[in-house]
């Protein structure tokens, strides 16, 4: 398959690729990788196992086999990179478990419990077992080396932080306790952002300095369909300074920074481009923040990645879906700075025939002449 990182790199630097538009997705669910490769993943499906590889040689060997499967998946589908999805170092118990009804079900699905937090008070903050940076580095470097060893020479890695700055604070605190503390306990809020921000920025620096890293991505959902989750003034006060530090670390090594953020965040896009300094934006939804609109507004300043609507990937008839993707390419690909992909991720509930058709249409109609 024709995979080489220069194609995606040109888009991230707002240039036109030499042959066709590249593909970009945040990651693929393990169930999708298994379904399309016919091989089972073990460590890659269990993040707790991934974190134990440092002390278990059998798990370490299984990790290498999983990585070979994952790398082969992206290479054969025509992606120019392999996402390196890093396991979270933050333990939390405020989760809910329910049955997974996806077409490629994983049996159970984990959801955030928004009504309670693992950390809700200063006392909780003080007794929480915060991860040690050196231990996190040791585990992440084992995972990185496994991917580097199996990576084709024409491809690069794009590490993905284990959640973003805002996400990890809200995941640990729960949405209700978080917003309550935002007004009643600003000291706790500041401590949480400082603790999380230092960890995420450390991860960005660690991964950006690695030779097989071609770009760095962070997933930090900040909005609903109607607008940001919190006032822009709080994003500017607590979140964006840490985002900027992450971007600066990545830029220090001459590599692009990709922000994945769900939600309609138009009101802070100038902050993200001018102050934070992101190079690319990912995650779009036709109903409230379509990729075609973002391409017209910001495509001359940042790369626009993905945007094929998740609902259409899941439910639109194939013959209509193919035309939808062709039209999207026609609107977004001209002039460079665009990569084709899902609006969010290659989730285990999307229709596989639509996903594969998206890639096929991209190869056929995403030529440089457009």
Backbone torsions as a table, in degrees:
resi	resn	phi	psi	omega
1	UNK	NA	149.7	-173.8
2	UNK	-85.2	76.2	179.8
3	UNK	-109.9	122.3	172.1
4	UNK	-153.5	137.9	-168.6
5	UNK	-67.8	-25.9	-179.2
6	UNK	-56.5	-29.3	179.8
7	UNK	-64.6	-51.3	179.4
8	UNK	-69.5	-38.2	-179.7
9	UNK	-59.0	-40.2	179.0
10	UNK	-61.2	-38.9	178.3
11	UNK	-67.0	-41.5	-179.8
12	UNK	-64.0	-24.2	176.1
13	UNK	-101.1	20.5	173.4
14	UNK	64.2	31.2	176.4
15	UNK	-108.9	168.8	176.4
16	UNK	-87.6	133.5	174.7
17	UNK	-67.0	158.7	-174.0
18	UNK	-75.8	-27.4	-175.4
19	UNK	-122.5	-57.3	-178.8
20	UNK	-145.0	166.6	175.8
21	UNK	-66.7	143.4	177.3
22	UNK	-81.7	172.6	174.8
23	UNK	-105.7	145.3	174.2
24	UNK	-143.3	127.3	170.9
25	UNK	-139.1	149.4	-177.9
26	UNK	-61.0	-47.7	175.8
27	UNK	-173.1	168.7	173.3
28	UNK	-111.8	137.7	175.3
29	UNK	-61.5	145.5	-179.7
30	UNK	-54.6	-34.9	-178.4
31	UNK	-64.9	-34.0	177.4
32	UNK	-68.8	-44.4	179.0
33	UNK	-60.3	-43.3	178.9
34	UNK	-63.7	-42.8	-176.8
35	UNK	-64.9	-38.6	-175.1
36	UNK	-89.6	-16.2	176.2
37	UNK	-102.6	-19.9	-176.3
38	UNK	73.0	18.0	-178.5
39	UNK	-125.5	148.9	-176.6
40	UNK	-91.5	138.7	173.3
41	UNK	-99.8	147.2	-179.6
42	UNK	-119.8	-71.1	-177.7
43	UNK	-65.8	-39.0	-177.5
44	UNK	-65.0	-18.1	178.7
45	UNK	-93.3	-8.0	-176.2
46	UNK	-133.4	101.9	-175.0
47	UNK	-65.7	-28.8	176.5
48	UNK	-64.5	-38.3	175.9
49	UNK	-65.7	-39.2	-179.4
50	UNK	-60.1	-37.7	-179.0
51	UNK	-74.3	-13.9	-179.9
52	UNK	-96.7	0.2	-176.1
53	UNK	-62.0	-26.1	-177.6
54	UNK	-60.1	-30.7	-174.3
55	UNK	-110.7	4.0	-174.6
56	UNK	-133.6	107.5	-177.0
57	UNK	-65.3	-33.8	178.7
58	UNK	-65.5	-43.3	178.1
59	UNK	-66.0	-36.0	179.2
60	UNK	-63.2	-42.4	178.4
61	UNK	-66.5	-37.8	178.0
62	UNK	-66.8	-34.7	176.5
63	UNK	-59.7	-43.7	179.8
64	UNK	-61.5	-39.2	178.6
65	UNK	-67.3	-40.4	177.0
66	UNK	-61.2	-43.9	-178.1
67	UNK	-63.2	-37.8	176.5
68	UNK	-61.2	-40.5	178.3
69	UNK	-65.4	-45.5	-178.8
70	UNK	-63.4	-45.6	-179.7
71	UNK	-62.0	-42.8	178.8
72	UNK	-61.7	-38.5	179.1
73	UNK	-57.0	-52.8	-176.9
74	UNK	-70.0	-38.6	-179.1
75	UNK	-63.3	-47.4	-176.2
76	UNK	-70.0	-25.0	178.5
77	UNK	-84.8	-8.7	175.6
78	UNK	97.3	14.1	173.4
79	UNK	-75.2	151.1	-177.5
80	UNK	-96.2	3.3	-175.4
81	UNK	-150.9	169.1	173.1
82	UNK	-122.8	123.8	175.6
83	UNK	-67.5	133.6	175.5
84	UNK	-106.7	93.8	-176.4
85	UNK	-83.0	114.4	-174.2
86	UNK	-90.2	136.3	179.6
87	UNK	-70.2	148.1	-178.0
88	UNK	-70.9	136.3	175.0
89	UNK	-88.2	-2.1	-174.2
90	UNK	-101.3	116.3	178.1
91	UNK	-81.8	135.8	176.3
92	UNK	-148.2	151.9	-178.9
93	UNK	-114.9	-6.2	-178.0
94	UNK	-83.3	67.3	179.6
95	UNK	-129.7	161.0	175.1
96	UNK	-122.7	144.1	-179.4
97	UNK	-119.5	132.1	178.8
98	UNK	-144.3	170.5	179.5
99	UNK	-67.7	144.1	178.6
100	UNK	-95.7	116.8	-176.9
101	UNK	-97.0	10.8	-179.4
102	UNK	-64.4	156.9	179.7
103	UNK	-60.9	-33.8	174.4
104	UNK	-109.4	67.2	-170.4
105	UNK	-62.4	143.3	172.8
106	UNK	-99.7	9.7	178.2
107	UNK	91.9	-65.6	177.6
108	UNK	-126.0	149.0	179.6
109	UNK	-125.2	139.1	-178.0
110	UNK	-98.6	134.7	178.8
111	UNK	-124.3	155.0	175.7
112	UNK	-75.1	133.5	171.8
113	UNK	-88.2	101.5	-174.4
114	UNK	-75.7	-14.1	-175.5
115	UNK	-87.8	-13.1	-179.5
116	UNK	-143.8	161.9	-177.2
117	UNK	-129.9	155.8	169.8
118	UNK	-69.9	-33.5	175.2
119	UNK	-123.6	113.7	179.1
120	UNK	-120.7	-10.2	-175.0
121	UNK	-144.6	170.2	176.5
122	UNK	-62.3	-35.1	178.1
123	UNK	-64.4	-43.4	176.4
124	UNK	-60.3	-40.6	-179.4
125	UNK	-62.0	-42.1	-175.7
126	UNK	-71.0	-34.0	-176.6
127	UNK	-92.7	-9.0	-179.6
128	UNK	-64.6	140.8	179.3
129	UNK	-84.6	91.5	-179.6
130	UNK	-74.2	136.9	-176.8
131	UNK	-64.9	145.5	176.9
132	UNK	-83.7	133.0	-175.7
133	UNK	-60.3	-39.5	-178.3
134	UNK	-67.5	-36.3	177.7
135	UNK	-68.8	-40.8	177.0
136	UNK	-61.0	-44.1	179.1
137	UNK	-60.6	-43.8	-178.9
138	UNK	-59.7	-45.8	-179.1
139	UNK	-66.6	-46.2	-177.5
140	UNK	-64.1	-35.9	-179.3
141	UNK	-70.5	-31.1	173.9
142	UNK	-63.7	-44.9	179.3
143	UNK	-65.2	-43.9	178.8
144	UNK	-59.7	-46.7	-178.3
145	UNK	-63.5	-33.8	176.9
146	UNK	-64.0	-43.5	178.7
147	UNK	-69.3	-41.5	-178.9
148	UNK	-60.8	-38.1	-176.9
149	UNK	-65.6	-32.5	-175.9
150	UNK	-98.8	-3.0	-173.0
151	UNK	-73.1	126.2	173.8
152	UNK	-59.8	151.9	-175.5
153	UNK	-63.1	-25.0	-176.7
154	UNK	-86.8	-6.0	-175.8
155	UNK	-112.4	164.8	175.4
156	UNK	-132.3	168.6	176.4
157	UNK	-95.8	145.2	167.9
158	UNK	-122.0	96.3	178.5
159	UNK	-65.1	145.0	177.9
160	UNK	-117.2	120.9	179.0
161	UNK	-59.2	151.3	179.6
162	UNK	-77.1	73.6	-172.9
163	UNK	85.7	170.7	-179.1
164	UNK	-105.6	-170.2	-177.9
165	UNK	-68.3	-54.7	180.0
166	UNK	-65.8	-44.6	-178.2
167	UNK	-55.3	-49.2	-175.6
168	UNK	-66.9	-35.4	175.6
169	UNK	-64.1	-46.7	-178.2
170	UNK	-70.4	-34.7	177.0
171	UNK	-64.2	-42.7	-178.2
172	UNK	-71.9	-34.1	-176.4
173	UNK	-92.8	-23.4	-170.4
174	UNK	80.2	142.1	-173.3
175	UNK	-60.0	-45.2	-176.9
176	UNK	-65.1	-52.5	175.9
177	UNK	-60.5	-34.4	179.8
178	UNK	-63.1	-51.0	-178.0
179	UNK	-68.4	-29.7	174.6
180	UNK	-65.9	-45.3	-179.3
181	UNK	-68.5	-28.0	-179.5
182	UNK	-56.4	-32.3	-179.5
183	UNK	-102.6	-28.3	-173.8
184	UNK	-104.0	-21.8	-176.2
185	UNK	-140.5	68.1	-178.1
186	UNK	-62.9	-25.0	178.0
187	UNK	-65.3	-44.4	176.7
188	UNK	-62.5	-42.8	179.3
189	UNK	-60.3	-45.7	179.0
190	UNK	-62.4	-43.3	179.2
191	UNK	-62.4	-40.1	-179.9
192	UNK	-64.4	-47.0	-179.3
193	UNK	-65.8	-36.4	178.3
194	UNK	-65.2	-44.6	-178.7
195	UNK	-65.5	-47.9	-179.4
196	UNK	-69.1	-43.0	-178.5
197	UNK	-59.6	-40.2	179.0
198	UNK	-64.5	-38.8	-179.9
199	UNK	-69.0	-47.8	-177.6
200	UNK	-65.9	-40.3	178.7
201	UNK	-68.2	-34.3	174.7
202	UNK	-61.9	-42.8	179.7
203	UNK	-64.1	-41.4	178.2
204	UNK	-61.2	-44.1	179.9
205	UNK	-65.4	-44.2	-178.8
206	UNK	-59.9	-46.8	-176.4
207	UNK	-75.9	-34.5	-177.7
208	UNK	-65.7	-30.0	-177.1
209	UNK	-80.7	-5.4	-178.5
210	UNK	-80.2	142.3	-172.6
211	UNK	-66.8	-29.1	-177.9
212	UNK	-87.9	0.0	178.5
213	UNK	-84.3	122.6	179.1
214	UNK	-96.6	-26.9	178.1
215	UNK	-161.6	167.8	179.1
216	UNK	-123.4	139.0	178.2
217	UNK	-124.7	148.4	175.9
218	UNK	-132.9	130.3	172.6
219	UNK	-97.4	117.2	179.6
220	UNK	-144.2	87.4	-178.2
221	UNK	-66.3	128.1	-175.1
222	UNK	-126.3	2.0	-174.1
223	UNK	-144.6	167.5	169.7
224	UNK	-103.2	-175.3	176.4
225	UNK	-65.5	-25.9	-175.2
226	UNK	-94.7	-19.4	-177.5
227	UNK	162.6	-172.7	-177.4
228	UNK	-63.4	153.7	178.5
229	UNK	-68.9	-27.4	-178.2
230	UNK	-140.8	165.6	-177.8
231	UNK	-57.7	138.6	176.7
232	UNK	-53.2	-30.5	-179.4
233	UNK	-64.5	-33.7	177.9
234	UNK	-76.8	-35.3	174.4
235	UNK	-60.6	-42.7	180.0
236	UNK	-68.7	-30.5	-177.6
237	UNK	-80.4	-44.5	-170.3
238	UNK	-106.3	-34.0	-169.1
239	UNK	-98.8	-53.3	-171.4
240	UNK	-62.9	-34.4	175.9
241	UNK	-59.5	-36.3	177.6
242	UNK	-74.0	-38.2	174.4
243	UNK	-57.6	-44.3	-178.4
244	UNK	-63.2	-39.9	177.7
245	UNK	-62.7	-42.2	178.0
246	UNK	-60.3	-46.6	179.9
247	UNK	-61.3	-43.2	-179.1
248	UNK	-61.8	-39.8	177.6
249	UNK	-61.6	-43.5	-178.8
250	UNK	-68.0	-43.2	179.2
251	UNK	-65.1	-28.4	177.9
252	UNK	-56.9	-31.1	179.6
253	UNK	-98.5	13.1	174.2
254	UNK	72.0	27.2	-175.8
255	UNK	-118.4	149.3	-178.4
256	UNK	-75.6	154.0	178.7
257	UNK	-116.2	124.9	-178.5
258	UNK	-108.3	125.0	175.1
259	UNK	-102.9	122.9	170.0
260	UNK	-101.4	120.7	178.2
261	UNK	-147.6	118.7	176.7
262	UNK	-78.3	152.1	176.6
263	UNK	108.4	160.5	178.5
264	UNK	-84.5	102.5	-175.0
265	UNK	-118.7	32.5	-179.4
266	UNK	-52.6	-38.2	-173.0
267	UNK	-65.7	-19.0	179.7
268	UNK	-117.7	11.3	-179.7
269	UNK	-62.2	-37.3	177.5
270	UNK	-63.0	-38.1	176.6
271	UNK	-61.5	-44.6	-176.9
272	UNK	-67.0	-35.6	-178.3
273	UNK	-81.6	-48.8	-172.7
274	UNK	-85.9	-41.1	-176.9
275	UNK	-91.1	-53.2	-179.1
276	UNK	-69.2	-44.2	176.3
277	UNK	90.9	29.0	179.7
278	UNK	-62.7	152.4	178.7
279	UNK	-101.0	-20.9	-176.4
280	UNK	-154.3	151.6	178.8
281	UNK	-123.8	137.6	178.7
282	UNK	-131.8	154.0	179.2
283	UNK	94.1	113.2	-179.1
284	UNK	-143.8	158.5	179.6
285	UNK	-144.5	126.0	-174.1
286	UNK	-58.0	-34.7	-173.6
287	UNK	-65.6	-35.9	-173.6
288	UNK	-132.1	-26.1	177.2
289	UNK	-145.3	73.0	-174.9
290	UNK	-68.2	147.3	-178.2
291	UNK	-63.8	-33.6	-179.1
292	UNK	-62.6	-36.4	178.7
293	UNK	-69.1	-43.2	-179.3
294	UNK	-66.7	-33.6	177.4
295	UNK	-63.5	-43.1	-179.6
296	UNK	-67.7	-37.6	-175.7
297	UNK	-80.5	-39.1	-169.4
298	UNK	-126.7	1.0	-173.1
299	UNK	-66.0	-13.4	176.6
300	UNK	-91.9	-0.8	-176.7
301	UNK	-123.5	-30.5	176.7
302	UNK	-137.8	155.4	175.0
303	UNK	-72.6	143.7	179.4
304	UNK	-111.9	121.9	-170.7
305	UNK	-120.4	134.0	174.4
306	UNK	76.7	-142.6	175.0
307	UNK	105.6	-2.6	176.0
308	UNK	-70.9	114.6	-168.6
309	UNK	-56.0	133.5	-175.8
310	UNK	-65.1	-36.1	178.7
311	UNK	-65.6	-40.2	178.8
312	UNK	-69.7	-37.3	174.9
313	UNK	-60.1	-30.5	-173.9
314	UNK	-91.2	-36.1	-168.1
315	UNK	-125.5	-15.8	-175.7
316	UNK	-73.3	135.8	175.5
317	UNK	-56.9	146.5	-171.9
318	UNK	-57.9	-43.6	-176.3
319	UNK	-65.1	-34.2	176.8
320	UNK	-76.4	-35.9	-178.0
321	UNK	-63.8	-41.7	-179.9
322	UNK	-60.5	-41.6	177.9
323	UNK	-66.8	-38.0	177.5
324	UNK	-59.2	-45.6	-179.4
325	UNK	-66.7	-41.2	177.8
326	UNK	-59.2	-43.4	179.8
327	UNK	-66.8	-38.2	179.0
328	UNK	-64.0	-42.6	177.8
329	UNK	-61.1	-43.5	-179.1
330	UNK	-60.5	-35.1	-178.5
331	UNK	-82.2	-30.7	-170.3
332	UNK	-106.1	-26.3	-169.3
333	UNK	-81.0	-25.1	-174.3
334	UNK	-60.6	131.8	177.0
335	UNK	88.6	-4.9	178.7
336	UNK	86.7	-175.4	178.6
337	UNK	74.2	18.7	180.0
338	UNK	-135.0	138.0	173.4
339	UNK	-125.0	139.4	-177.3
340	UNK	-84.8	139.8	176.6
341	UNK	177.7	-179.4	-179.6
342	UNK	-66.1	154.4	178.6
343	UNK	-66.0	-22.4	178.7
344	UNK	-132.7	-81.5	179.0
345	UNK	-146.5	171.6	178.3
346	UNK	-83.4	79.5	-171.2
347	UNK	-78.7	157.1	-176.3
348	UNK	-74.7	-1.0	179.1
349	UNK	-104.6	-7.3	-179.2
350	UNK	-75.9	160.6	179.6
351	UNK	-78.5	119.0	-174.9
352	UNK	-61.5	-36.0	-179.9
353	UNK	-65.5	-32.8	176.7
354	UNK	-71.6	-42.0	178.3
355	UNK	-59.3	-48.3	-179.6
356	UNK	-66.8	-34.2	177.0
357	UNK	-66.2	-37.3	177.5
358	UNK	-56.8	-45.6	-179.8
359	UNK	-67.2	-40.9	-179.4
360	UNK	-64.9	-42.6	177.7
361	UNK	-64.1	-39.3	177.9
362	UNK	-61.5	-41.5	178.6
363	UNK	-67.9	-36.5	-175.0
364	UNK	-81.2	-39.9	-172.7
365	UNK	-110.6	-6.6	-178.8
366	UNK	-91.7	41.3	179.5
367	UNK	-76.9	163.7	-176.9
368	UNK	-64.7	-22.5	179.0
369	UNK	-78.7	-21.4	-179.9
370	UNK	50.9	NA	NA
